């Protein structure tokens, strides 16, 4: 069952058959996609800087909420993939 810690929970077992993990993963992907589009529409300049800042804030809040630093590889891979995905959205929208 998901609780208030859900957006910051890096301890959930990473498995494609674990519905809690899938909800966390999909919500992270959707959030980064929407944020990337909003950064391009609202900020228009220094978008990459805003994307990195939001990710850094997410890491800081995660550490504060979970009371430990995330060392789980799957969490960092999802975060890194989202940053690259966000970068692709930003560069394609800004270049257009």
Order of alpha helices (4+ residues) and beta strands (2+ residues): alpha-alpha-alpha
